[in-house]
Amino acid sequence: DGSDKQFNILFINDGINAHIMYISDVEALTGFRYCNICHRQAFRIGDNNLQVQMRNHIKKCQKNNGKIVKKVILERFAKPFVPHILSNKTYKYLLANNLTHSFKPTQYYITYDIETLEKKVNEKFGDCSQVIATLVPYAIASTVKSVSGIHSFYFDIRTEDFMDKWLEQLFEEAMQVKKDNKYKDETVPQYFEVPVIGFNSAKFDTSLVFKNLKSKDWTITKYLGSSTIAKQIVVKHKRFGVQLRFVDFKIYTTHSKLKDCVRDFGNGTYKKGRFPHEFVNANNYMEELNKSEPFPREAFDNKLRNKKLNEDKYKEYLVEAAKFKTRWDYLQYYNILDTRILIEPIDFLINLMFRYKVDMLANISMAQCANAIKYAMCYNDF
């Protein structure tokens, strides 16, 4: 009849590898029967009212040529649009009970950063696709901000199953962070997910740790984003009940580089360190990191951008490197530093948005925060 033939496929992606399968029987796989006009509406096969529901839906579908027609249904009574109140169940409760003076932001959290090695694979996928290299995690660090202060922890590839060990430690730390964020009054509704914040983690870090987020002890309960970019992942511990909320700090800022973010929002105490990422790779990392002498200056050359490290900056590196016995020790310092320098920028934005009674970490984007602030300012003028 000249129409394009449609196929059903199943796309599986674990964050690193992707696989596409042809589905010959969708109903057997899903347990649902789909409308053959719009291909969107699904009906459970075991439903006793299956035929009636399908018949009613198909009548509407035929009338609209398979297009979804949205209708605007107005409320009987006008309601104020106040997202800074209605989108935050804690503030809404406190406002209703005249307790807004006790409202506080989510101010305790955990940061993390993963260091990776480049592993050349040169694998072809079909006629047009080729993967030249993949990233292999070999070190991971976190910094915890709690009532008792700030501390960090670190694991690397020398420890067996180091990513799982890091997650175990993460859940243990999260139990205390959760307590620190809680209100003393147990009747106050609030968000109990513990923020775990990375920088530029939506594209890289979460994809590297994704396969470790599902195990016998914990599981993913919420995923927001696409197959390549994870805006938010919530992981719940099956035994402790603690929930980790993995987010990227870049959803709250326009900065594309960590050093720029630290420069603009930090207090000047910390600045980003230096590490020769191109020099250390999957083939030589053990040999190079076991050495005790500092990296040579040429190790910091960036061939991709055709940049070299100048003499003054290399001297700054030498001063820092002299404090450590081996390059492994320097790697630990560098990895932890990347998580530590995030604390001040995060706190700065938390306090900035809280001026308008907006809890930054209870929102999922800068746009949502800005929208809440805009209407909060209008609300204050009433």
N, C-alpha and C positions, 0 to 999 in steps of 0.2 A: 504493500500500500504506500510505499515511499517514506513512511515514518521511520525515525531513528529507533533502533532496537535498544532497550534498556537492560542493563545488567545490574545485579546486586553483588556487592563486594563487601568483605569484612576487612577493615584496616586495623592492624595491631601494632602498637608502638610502645616500647618499654623505655623510651627516652634516649636510647642509643641505636637500637635496631628497629627496623620497620618491616612489616610483612603484609602483603595483600592476598586475600583468598577469594576465589569466586564462590558464591553461594547459590546452589542449585535449588534449594527448598527453604525459603525464608520462614515459612510458617513452622516447619519442623525445628528450625534453629531457635526462633524467638518465642514461639507459642502465641503469636499474634497474626491476625489476618489484616492486610492493609487494603485500603481503598485503591482500586485500579484506575481511578480517575485523577485524584490529587496526589496519590502515593505518600500522603503524610499522616492521615488519620489511621490509627491502629485500634483493633478490637481483639480482646482476649478470646481465644478459641473456646475455652472452657466456659464462657459466659452463657447462661441460659437464654439471654436476650440478644444473642449475637445477630440473628437474622433481622430482627426488628430494628436494632441500632444501625446495622449496615444499610438497610433499606431507607431509613430516614435520612441518613447521612448522604447516600448516593443521590437522593432526590435534590438535596441542596447543592451537591457537587455538580450535577448536570446543569442545574439552573445557572451556576456561576462559572461554568466551564473549568472547574477544578481549581479556581482561584479562591484564596482565603479572603473573605469579606469581613473587615473589622467594623464593629458598630460601637459608637460612643454612647455609653449609658451614664447619664448624669445622676449624681446623688440627689436625693430628695431635699437634703439640706446642705448648704454650702459649708465646706470645711476649710480652715486655714491651711496654707501650705507652709509648714515649718519643719523642714527636714532635720534641722539640728535638734529638734525635740522628738519628732515621731520616729526618726530612724535610729534613735539611741534609747533602748528600753530602760537603761539606768537613769538617764537624765529625765525621761518622761515620768518615771515613777517618783523621782525626787521632787520634780516640779509640782506634780499632783499632790504631794504631801507636804509642800512648803519646806523642802529640805535641800534646796539647790545649793546652799552654802556648804554642804558636805560633798558635793560632786567633785570628783577628782579624775584626772586622765589615767589611762593605762601607761604607767611610767616605769615599769620593770619588765625586762625582756632579755632576749639572748641574740647575739649576732654570730654569724658564722662565715667562713670562707674556705674554699677548696683550692688547693694547688694541683696543677695537672702537668702531665708529661705528654709531649707529642709523640705518637707512635705511627710511623708510616706503614700503610697497608696496601695502597694502590690496588684496590679491589674494584672490579667493574660490576655494575648492576644494569643488565640490559645493554642496549646499543648506545645509549646516550648518557648514562650516568656512571660516574667513577668517583670513589672516595679515595682521596690521596692520603689522608691521615686522620686518626682519631685521637681524642683526648683521654688520657688514663689518669684518674685521681691517685695521688701518692701522698698527700698530706691534707689534714683538715684541722681547723682550729675554731674555737668559740670563745666569746667573752660574755659573761653573765653579769647583768646589772640587777642587783637585789637590794633589799633594805640594808643588809649587812655590808654592802659595798660592791666593788667590781673585782672579779677574778676571771681567769682564763684557763682553758685546758686544751690539750693538743694530742693528736694521734697521727702516725704516719705508717707507711707501707711496711716498715720493719715489724710492726705488730700484726699478727694474723687477724684477719677479718676486722681491720681497723675501722672501717666505716660503720659496721654494726656496733663495735665497741663505743664509737663516738655517739651513736644514737642512744645506746644504753645510758651513757653519762648524761646525755641531753635530757632524757626523760627524768632522771634523778634530779637534775638541777631545776627542771621545769616545775617539779612539785613544790619547791620552795618559792619560785617566782610566782606561781599561781596563788599561794598563800599571801604573798606580799601585796599582790594586786587586789585582793579581796577587801570588801567592806566589813567592818566589824559587825554591822547589823546584817544578819543572815537573811533577812526578809527582802533586802534590796536586790532586785534582779540585775544581773550583770553578765558580761562575757568572760568565760573562764578559759578560753583558748590562750595559750602562751605564745606571744609573737616570737618567731625565730627569723631574724632579718639578715638578708645578704645584700650585697651590692652587685647589680647586674646579674643576679642569680636566676632570674626568670628564664633566661636563655641557656645558661651554662650549668650553674651549680645544681639546680633542681633536677636537670636531666641526668646528671652524673650520680646523684644520690637516689634517684627515683626507684631503681630496682631494690634498694635497701629499705624502702619505706613500707614494704609489704613483707611481713614475716609472721611467725607463730605468736609473737608477743605484741605486735602492733599492726595497724592496718589503716589505709587511706579511707577517710569518711567523706571528704569533700574535695573536689577538684574544680578549679575555675581557670579557664584558659583554653588554649588550643593544644594540638599534639606536639607543637614545638616550643610554645611559650606558656609557662605556668604562672599565672598571676597570683594564684593562691592555692596552697595544698594544706589540708588539715589532716593530721595523722593522730590517731587515738591509740593509747596503750590499752590492750585488752584487759590487763589485770589491775593497773593503777587507775585507769580512767582518765589520765591526764591527756590533754589534747595540745598538740603543737601546731601552730599556724605559720607555715613557711610563706614569707612574702619577700618581695624585692623592694629595697628602699627607693629604687628609682621610680616607683609608682607615686612617691610623695615629692619628688624633686625633678627638675629639668636637667640636672647635671648628667653628663654622659661619662665623666671620669671621676673616680673616687678622690683623687688628689684635689680636683676643683671643688668638690663638695666639702671636703675637709677645710680647704682654704676659706670658703665663703661662710660656712656654718660652724666651723670649729672655733675653739678658743685660743688657738696658737700653740697649745702644749705639744700636740703630736703632728707629725706629717708622714706621708707615705714613704715607705722604705724602698730599697732597690734590690732586685734579684735578676740574675741572667736567665730568663725563661727559655730563650732560644738555645742557649749554650747547653743547658741540662735537658737531656731527652731520655726516652725509654731505653736507649742502648747504653748510655754512659752514666746514668744517675748514681748508681751505687759506687762506682769508681770515683766519680768527681766529688760526691758529697761526703765520702769517707776521708777526704783530704783535710788537713788542718790549716793549710795556708789560704789566704784570701783568693777570691777569683781574680784572674788577670783582667786588666782593663778591657782588652778586646772581647772578653766573654760577654760584655754588656752591649755589644754592637747589635743594632736592630737592622737586619738585612732587608726586611720587608719595607721599612720606611727609610732605609738608607741613612740611619742616624748613628752617631757614635757618642759615647759618654765623655764629657769634657773633663779636664784634669781636676778642676775644683770639686766637681761632684764625685769623682772617683776617690779623691782624698777623704771626702765625707764618709763614703762607704768604708774605706780602710779603717777609719776611726771606730765605726760600729763593729766591723768584722773582727777587730782586735780583741773585743770583749768575749769572744766565743772560741771554744776549743776546737770544734770541727765545723765544717760547712753544714752538717745536719743541725747543729745547734743554732747556726745563723738562720737556717730555713725555718726552724721553730719560732725564732724571734720575729722573723719577717711575716710569717703566716699569722701569728697571734696579733702582731701590730695592725694588720689589715682589718682585723675584727675590733680591735680596741679603738682605733681612730674613728670608728663609726658612731661611738657613743655620744660624743658632743653634738654632732650634726643632728642626730635623732632627737636628743633632748631639746635642742634649740627649736626644732619644728614642733615638737610636742607642746612646748610652752607657748610658742607663737600662736598656735591654733587654739590653745586652751583659753586664751584671752576672750575668745568668742564662744566659750562653752562647747567647743568641739573637741572630741577625743580622737586624735589623729589615728591611733592604732586600732580603733574600732571601725574605721572606714577602710575601703579597699583601693582608693585612688586619690590623687591630688584633686581631680575634678569633683569628686564627691565631697571632699573637705571644703573646696572653694564654694561649692553650691550651698553647703550648710552654713558657711560663714556669711555668704551674701544675704541669705534670708534671716540669719540671726541678727545682722545689723539692721535690717528692715524691721524685724520684730521688736527690737529695743526702742524704736522710735514711736511705737504705738502708745 
